[in-house]
Amino acid sequence: QRALDLGIPAAPTAETLVRDYIADFPEAVKHGIRIVPSLDEAALKPTLFQNTRVAVVTGGGSGIGRAVAQRLSKGGWVVVLAGRRLEKLQETASLLSSSSALPC
């Protein structure tokens, strides 16, 4: 609230940032990302995601990114996998808990 009082605008949502990036750099994401329709936040119950921890892992298809994704998944995090090769991301997702990974 204090930032707003000082005239600093509110930070954009994560969804807005991702959608703006995709609009600005379509070539960078054309092979490895899927856009889902916007969620109607008013329709979501406030407690639905209250205790959910989400991590975006870049390079999640192999190496350190894959290892980090696996560790986070075992810790109960929802993992969003980002990378250039969708096949590798899907392979990593198959190694994680079925409800904790979203390759994009």
Buried (B, 14 or more C-beta within 10 A) or exposed (E): EEEEEEEEEEEEEEEEEBBEEBEEEEEEBEEBBEEEEEEEEEEEEEEEEEEEEEBBBEBBBBEEBBEBBBEBBEEEBBBBBBBBEBEBBEBBBEEBBEEBBBBB
